[in-house]
Amino acid sequence: MYKLDTSANICCSPVDQTNCCEPGDKSACCGTGAQDSCACTTLASVVAPLATPKNALPVVVIGAGPVGLAAAARLIERGEPFVVFEAGEAAGTSILKWGHVHVFSPWRYLIDEAARKLLEASGWAAPDGEGYPTGREFVEHYLQPLATLPQLQPHIKTHTRVVSVARQGHDKLKNGARADMPFVVTIQTPHGEDQLLAKAIIDASGTYESPNPIGASGVPALGERALRDRIYYGIPNVLGHDRERFANRSTLVIGSGHSAFNAIMELIQLSDAEPDTRITWAVRRADVGQMFGGLADDALPARGALGARAKQAVDSGKVHFVTGFKVQRLGLHGDQIEVQTENGQVVTYDEVVAATGFRPDRQVLNELRLALDESTEAPLALAPLIDPNVHSCGSVPPHGAEELKHPEADVYIVGMKSYGRAPTFLMLTGYEQVRSVVAAIAGDWVAAREVHLALPETGVCSGGPNSSCCVSESTPQTAFVSFESLLAAPVG
């Protein structure tokens, strides 16, 4: 068993995986400036045999997205040893998959304060606080500069997927001195599997890799698993690298959240240039209700504009809009995808876009004792605070370690994943979560219980099953998406 040597001087670039140094050449390149091109240091070269008390072990952060890196910045403030494991090739890998889309929140709501202090000390200049970045701009102008700071970079391990977390020597059933034991973290790297010990776990891995299925009952439709590679889950870049796939073809978009809104608006733009592009938009709900929002009540005006534009697209007839569309079976009909609904309707399309949101994957933490709400899959104390039938993104009260704790001490699920299936997450909420969680891990429960956040009110959702955050019409005509609606868009 090993522990990570977080003080090691590591030849490693989180982005460039070429011109790698061999492990034996580490001492030759580190400290010379050449280490920026050395990306293939093995895990064995940065670990040391375990001979450390639990309290001196590192905190493991899962995921190098915005909330994971904010956690790292807070751990640096507290002087806590840590390591961040990122499955992708660089910080913000999942965000780059929708990098062409603008976020709803302006820059002033997207930068963590602890991260800002570290960046500004390095000479970084913050973007205009009123600007709305694309996902790619958010990564390139914030996450990548943060991840490459000398205080963070040595502790971020890319191409490293956390496979499981457990208590050392204790399965889920075993009691004993459970809370006194460190966590055993199993990781998969390009060089194989390995393990290390940790004193605490912060899971900020998000939900992007776990899309909701198309099937109407919350499980994949018949045939959906077999056609997974033919279905596009998320928001395709139809005006960019996905253009050829969708131009002058028929596309079915399924979903009633903001991810679907964006996909529809870009497909309409594509159809203006490629007139044989045909678009069908299908939602499960029989009654549209407040699907497009409350128009004038959204303090995030970019989101309000998107809802208004989506409604206008339906009213204009530019898309074929279908309600009560519940998919039972998918199959192939020649080169097309055949879709059968629960009422027996059979239709075929060249492409199917599943903009049905995302859900958390709990497999990594399955051997730990978690207390999760049976419907939202959020921590029990948090669940009633984020119920999307009651709360909008801005009406969720600030919360932290107290609401996020589990029967398993020192393990916290933060960020979008902490909200389970609820789509009401705002980035500022995640930053406040990790400020509080890191204070709790450091033993400062007074700070952990303080409230350091005032959220913008974004319109209280109605109490009905078709509720959604309210929107407004007043903004520039640009495609936007919020982190919360992209990572867990409401299912139609």
Secondary structure, 3 states (H helix, E strand, C coil): CEEECCCCCCCCCCCCCCCCCCHHHHHHHCCCCHHHHCCCCCHHHHEEECCCCHHHCCEEEECCCHHHHHHHHHHHHHCCCEEEECCCCCCCHHHHCCCCCEECCCHHHCCCHHHHHHHHHCCCCCCCCCCCCEHHHHHHHHHHHHHCCCCCHHHEECCCEEEEEEECCECCCCCCCHHHCCEEEEEEECCEEEEEEECEEEECCCCCCCECCCCCCCCCCECCCCCHHHEEECCCCCCCCCHHHHCCCEEEEECCCHHHHHHHHHHHHHHHHCCCCEEEEECCCCCCCCCCCCCCCCCCHHHHHHHHHHHHHHHHCCCEEECCCCEEEEEEECCEEEEEECCCCEEEECEEEECCCECCCCHHHCCCCCCECCCCCCECCCHHHHCCCCCCCCCCCCCCHHHHCCCCCCEEECHHHHHCCCCCCCHHHHHHHHHHHHHHHCCCHHHHCCCCCCCCCCCCCCCCCCCCCCCCCCCCCCCEECHHHHHCCCCC
